[in-house]
Amino acid sequence: MNLSEPQAPQFSNRVAMYFAATRPAFLSVTLAGALIGLGTAHADGIAIDVFKAVLTVLIALVAHAGANVVNDYYDALSGTDAHNTERLFPFTGGSRFIQNGILTVQQTRAFGFALLAIVIPAGLWLSVHSAPGLLPIGATGLLIAWAYSAPPLQLMARGMGELGIVGGWLMVVLGTDFVQRGAFSASPLILGMPFALLVAAILYINQFPDRAADTVAGKRTVVVRLGAHRARWGYGLIVGAAYLWLAGSILWGEVPLLAAVGLLPAMLSVVAATRLVQHCDNPAQLGPAIQATIAAGNLHGLLVSVALLFSHRFQ
């Protein structure tokens, strides 16, 4: 028994138990993405509707929480979490709520899909009070949240999980901006792309400790397909693309110069990339690299959103 993992005696309060099952510590990336979306609208001179902003953030967080729980359900069905002896909890190997007997498979399934269902009426209300264009954004986000784990698509098991993550977090930034703006704009996509790539890097590096279990369960992630030694170079490509995209957007005048603060977390990404190259086949050594990757994504989102708060309109 790993005492650092959640155990049933810890949860006398059922609300706290279900909340913990959503892996709340990892929802911070969605908050950061929503803040970028609010920032792009503000930088373009849009007056922020606080009530709609708060509701949008809550919807995005609930959708992310639902995707986390649904992912736990399907990973339990495939057996990947049960076989994962090299996991680095709490970063990889799921929430362990099913494996440690806190929730049953059926309870996890019902909870996950209930969270995703809650998003629908709230999203429809926002669509009515902003513009109909929000519907395809929200529908795309929910589709990705489901398709990431669920058959028949199972993006995570087909080497397309990173694409799903990029698309999903772009929808967070775009949707948050759209609710305020009431129209589509290139700004949230331009500034959302580096952030979405950095979130995808979190998924990517997490696949290294999970590689053996994923292989047994038939999950053909990029790391499983390439093997650890070849796949380790992919991390640098992902984070490098994120920072180059932002730098290029600044040089071409597409985003405010202050957004350059979003390049500062590159130092964390370099630390993580270096450690991954050195220890790609030793999961026990990857904890600091995973932590640096998570910190880089969150810090990038926060820095960019603050920069937008103090920026003039996009040129």
Beta strands, then each sheet from edge to edge (+ up, - down):
end
